[in-house]
Amino acid sequence: MENIKPNLFLIGAAKSGTSTIHDYLSLHGKIAGHKDKEPHYFCKKDIERHSEWDGYLAGFEPKQDIEYMLDSSTGYLKFEGAIENILEANNEAKFLVVLRNPVDRLISHYRWLHGVGVEKLEFWNAIERFGYGEPCYGKAFGGIGYKNYVAWGMYGQQLTSLLSKIESKNLHVMMFEDFVKYPNQTLKNLLDFLNLEHDENILTTNLKSNESLNLKHKKLYTFLRSLKFGKARRFLPTSVKSKLKKLKKLGIIQITKSTVKKRFILNDDDRDKVVNIYREDMECLKLELNKLGISLSWKEFDS
């Protein structure tokens, strides 16, 4: 991978199937996915990026004869300066965007944080308190996720900003709903955009990654996820730090196996209210998608 720089970025939208698509693409022999899926390297300040470049590159799968290095940080679509930082590193980078009905995306976002215990407020209280603000990189709640529920679904704003910075030939937009209904064809179209062969290893594999959970032991989960060991890390032997890290990971895995079936569902009246929140931005999105030859198929936003 000596002559290849990170050149493929799956940048959003969050809670729209990006983990599954990242895992599918990482199966392709010509694509090396980042082991962290969302390293968010290009959201960091200049001094941090320069000092962490080698570590960032080391996170990509060690494959031979690849054409793409895939970074699937969904914050790149939203966080200020990220796209510019990517283009500074590689002005020939290609970008992938998955769009999901923003109402369903918002529900999934809330269900995720509520299910793991990060969000303790009821739905509308959470929306009013956190939903409309712009997310700030590095300020995720409990080190897990951002609560800016509404802002992440403002695709019209996000796509307008993105297309002002990159050439449309370097952008491929997919619809989450198409991926769910027609996964093989959606993946084939994606591979065609990348000028890659249709790898049967991808097309015959059934993946479903990063599903929202409703955990029994929410407090223990958030405690383990936020556990950093503080200043004590500097005084611990490497072997001890390694063991603690493994124990933390094993603990999180065990907790995620213990779930309850009941989960949050939005009623029809409340769903209509969320539709109205996004209606103006969806008109903006339609204009941007029309420029790309894509029609919006979410019936709730037909006008």
N, C-alpha and C positions, 0 to 999 in steps of 0.2 A: 504493500500500500504506500510505498515511499513517494510515488509521484502523484498520488491522489490527495486532494484536499476535500474536507466535507463539502458536498455539492448537491445534496438532496435534503430538503427540509419539509417535513410534514408539520405544519404550523397551526393547525386547528381544524375545526373549533373544538374546544375542550368538551368532554362528555358527548362526543359524536362518533365514537367508534375508532378513534385514532390509535388506541393501544392494540386493537385487533389488527388493524391495517399495518401498523408497524411490525407486528409479529409475522404477518403474512410476507411482507416485503423482505424481512430479514431471512426468510427461508430461501430466497433466490440466490443462486450462486454468484451473481454479479453485484449483489448489494451487501454491504457490511453495516448492520444496524448498531447503534450505540447501546451498550448493555444497560444503561440507565434509562433508556427511552427518552426521558426529558431532562437532559443535563442543564438546559437553560444557560449554556456557556455564553452565548452572545447577548444575554441580558446584563451581564456583569460589567463593572467599570473597567476602563482601559487597563489600569495597572493590574487588576485581578486577572483579566484575560491573558495579558502578556506573560504573567508568571505561571498560569495554569494551562497553557497551550499543550505542552507535552502530555500532561495528565489527561486532558480532554481527548487527545488523539488516541491515547492508550485505551480508552474506554470502548473503542469500536472493535467489533469482532475481528479476530486475526484470520482473514481470508486472503487467498491468492487470486490474482488476475481479476480484480473487481473493477467496476465502472462507477459505482456510487457508494458514498459514505452517508448513511441516513441518520439524521438527528430529528426526533419527533417531539420537540418541545413546543407545546401548544401555546405557551406564553409569547412566542415570537410574533404571533398575529396581533397581540394586544399591547405588549409592553413597549414603551417609547424607546426608540433608538436601536431595537434589536435587528430590524431588517437592514438598516444602514450598516450596522456592524458586520452582518453576514456578507453584504455586498462588498464591503471593504476587504474582507478576507478572500472572497471569491465572487467576482462580478458575473460569472457564468452559472451561478447556482440556480437550481430548479426548485420550485415551490409547489407543494400539494396542500389543498384545503378541502376539508370535508365539512359540509353544511348540513345541519339537522334542524328540523322545524324548531324554532327558538323556544316555543312553549314546552315542547317535550325535552329540549335540552335543559331548560331552567328547572323543570321538575326533577330530571335526573341529577342535576347539580345539587339541588336541595336534598333529595333523597340520599345521595352519597354522604354529604357532610352530616346530615341528621342521623343516618344509619350507623356512622362510626363514632358518634357522640361529640363531634366538633360543634355542630349546630344544636343548641338547646331550645331555641325559640320556636314558637309555632310559625307556620308558613308566612302569613302576611306580616307578622311582627318582624320576622327575619328580613323580608323584602324591604320593608320600610326603613329598617335600621341600617342594613348593609347593602341592599341590592343595587342601588343606583350609583354608588361611588365608583370611581375608576380604580382598578387594582394597582398596587404598587409592588414591583418585584422585590422579593425577599421578606414580605410581610404576610406570609401565609399563616392562617390561624393554626396554632399547635404544630407548626411545621408541616401541615398536611395539605390544606387547600385554602383558596381565596373565597370569600363570601359575597363577592360582587355579582350576584346572581343575574341581574338584568343586563349589566354591562357586557358580560361575555357573549351575549346573544345578539348584540347590535352589529350584525354582519354587514349591513349597508355601509356604515361608517368604516368598518374595518377593511372591507374590500376596496372601497374608494381610496383609502389611505395606501393600501398595498399596491394598487395599480398605478398610483402616482410615483412609485419608487422602482417598480420592476417592469420589464416588458411582458406583455400578455403571452408571448410565445413560451415563456419560462414558467407559466402557471397552469396547473391542472386542477379544476374544481370538480368535486364529486358530491353527490347527494347521499346522505346517510341512508335514506329510505330506499334508494336504488341498490345500495350495497346490501341491505337486509334482504330485499326481494330477489335480486339478481347478482349474487356475490361473484360468480365466475366471470360474467360479462363485465362487471365493474372493474375487476382486477385485470382483465385482459385489456380494457381501455387504458388503464393506468400503465400497464407494461408497454403498450403501444406508444404512449406519450414519452416514455423513457427509452424507446427504441431497444427494448429488451425482448428476448424470446419468451414465449408463454411457457413458463416452467411448470411441468406437471406436479412437481413437489408442492407447489403453492395451490394449484387448482383442485387437487384431490385431498387437501387437508382441511379439516373442520376446526376452526379456532373461534374462541369467544373470550376475550381478555378483559380484565379490569371491570367486572360487573359490580354494580352497587350492592352493598351488603347492609343488613340490619343486624348489628352485633348484639350479643347478650352482654358482653363485658366491655362496654364502651369506654369507661373511665380507665381501665387497665390498658386498653389499646392506645388511647391518646397519650397516656403516660409513657408507654414504651416508644411510641413514634417520636415523642418530643425529647427523649432521653439523649443527652449529648455528652455527659460525664464532665462537662465544664473544664475548669482549669486543671483538674486532676489528670487529664489526658497527657499533659506534658511530663508527668512524673511516673507514668505507667510504662512498664516494659512492652515492647511491641507484641510479644506473645500473649500478654494479658489483654491488651487492647483488642487483639484479634479474637480471642475467646469471648470477650464481652460483646463484641459486634455480632458474633455467631449466635450467642445466647439471645440477644435482642431480636435478631431475625427469626430464630426458631419460635420465640415467644409470640411474635406478631403472627406468624403462620398458624400457630395453634389457636390463637384467639379468633382469627378470621374463619376458622372451621366451625365455630360456635355461633350460629345465627338464629334469628327468629323469623318466621314466615311473614308476619304482619309488616307492611310497609306503607309509607305515605302515598295517598291517592288524591288527586285534585278533582273536585266536583265540577260539573259543567258550567255553573255560573262563575266560579272562580277562574276556570279556564278561559272563559270569554273575557274576563278582566285582563288576564295576561296577554291575550291576543291584542287587545286594544293598546297595551303598553308598547307593543312592537310594530303596530300597523304603519306608522310613519316611516320607520327605518326600513321596513320591508319594501316600501315603494322605492326607496333609494337602492336597495339591493336588486330589485327587478331591473332598474336602469343599468346597473353595472353588469349583471348577468346577461342582459340583452347584447351588450357590447362583445361578450364572449360567445354569443350564439347559444345561450342556455336559457331555457324557460323555467320559471318557478312553478312547482307543482303542488304546493301546500294549499289545499282548498280553503283553509281558514282565512287566507290572505288574498283570495280572489276578490277583485273589485270591478 
